[in-house]
Amino acid sequence: MNEDNLDDVIASLIDDFEEAPSGSAASAPASEAEPEKPVELTERAARQVRKIREKESLGSELFLRVAVEGGGCSGLSYKLGFDIQTDEDVHYMSQDIQIVINPKHLLYLNGILIDYPDGLDARGFTFNNPNASESCGCGSSFAI
């Protein structure tokens, strides 16, 4: 599935979920309200993000982007990277790291915890996603 197709699928799911009268903002029912911080970083993950930012000499105009894209063994893959904030992005803070997310991706990322274990048995960013119905063995892709 390419990125354009994924955006179409996400947009159609959001359209079905957020039917609202014209001129008013759509809102989710109180039981499905978006948490204040849909994406959380552990202290270890935030420390690694800071190391990468410093090592790459990245400026403060770049934010940590958390996203999904089509692909991977389970259907969707997580994406992390530094990027500029666009007008449609939503902005969050976790562990003093500024995070941007395209609102279309919140359906898939809502409530995710990003960690960075650095032991002998695991190293790299990991994603604990309460929305995932299944995930691959490496934890970098998932299905809903």
Backbone hydrogen bonds, N-H to C=O, Kabsch-Sander energy under -0.5 kcal/mol:
donor,donor_aa,acceptor,acceptor_aa,energy
6,L,2,N,-2.2
7,D,3,E,-2.4
8,D,4,D,-2.0
9,V,5,N,-2.4
10,I,6,L,-2.9
11,A,7,D,-2.7
12,S,8,D,-2.3
13,L,9,V,-2.2
14,I,10,I,-2.4
15,D,11,A,-2.6
16,D,12,S,-2.1
17,F,13,L,-1.8
18,E,14,I,-2.6
24,S,21,P,-1.7
32,E,29,P,-1.8
33,A,30,A,-1.2
40,E,112,I,-2.5
42,T,114,I,-2.5
46,A,42,T,-2.5
47,R,43,E,-2.4
48,Q,44,R,-2.0
49,V,45,A,-2.4
50,R,46,A,-2.4
51,K,47,R,-2.0
52,I,48,Q,-2.4
53,R,49,V,-2.5
54,E,50,R,-2.5
55,K,51,K,-3.0
56,E,52,I,-2.5
57,S,54,E,-1.0
58,L,53,R,-2.4
62,L,59,G,-1.4
63,F,83,D,-3.7
64,L,98,Q,-2.4
65,R,63,F,-0.7
65,R,81,G,-4.0
66,V,64,L,-0.5
66,V,100,V,-1.9
67,A,79,K,-2.4
69,E,77,S,-1.9
71,G,75,G,-2.5
75,G,72,G,-0.7
76,L,142,F,-2.1
77,S,69,E,-3.2
78,Y,140,S,-1.9
79,K,67,A,-2.7
81,G,65,R,-1.4
83,D,63,F,-2.5
89,D,86,T,-0.7
90,V,101,I,-2.8
92,Y,99,I,-2.8
94,S,97,I,-1.9
97,I,94,S,-1.9
99,I,92,Y,-3.4
99,I,97,I,-0.5
100,V,64,L,-2.5
101,I,90,V,-2.1
105,H,102,N,-2.4
106,L,102,N,-0.5
106,L,103,P,-0.9
108,Y,105,H,-1.2
109,L,105,H,-1.4
110,N,106,L,-2.2
111,G,38,P,-1.7
112,I,38,P,-1.2
112,I,109,L,-2.3
113,L,128,N,-2.0
114,I,40,E,-3.2
115,D,113,L,-0.5
115,D,126,T,-2.2
119,G,122,A,-0.8
124,G,117,P,-1.3
126,T,115,D,-2.5
128,N,113,L,-2.9
129,N,127,F,-0.8
132,A,129,N,-1.2
133,S,143,A,-2.8
134,E,143,A,-1.3
136,C,141,S,-1.7
139,G,136,C,-0.8
142,F,76,L,-2.6
143,A,134,E,-2.4
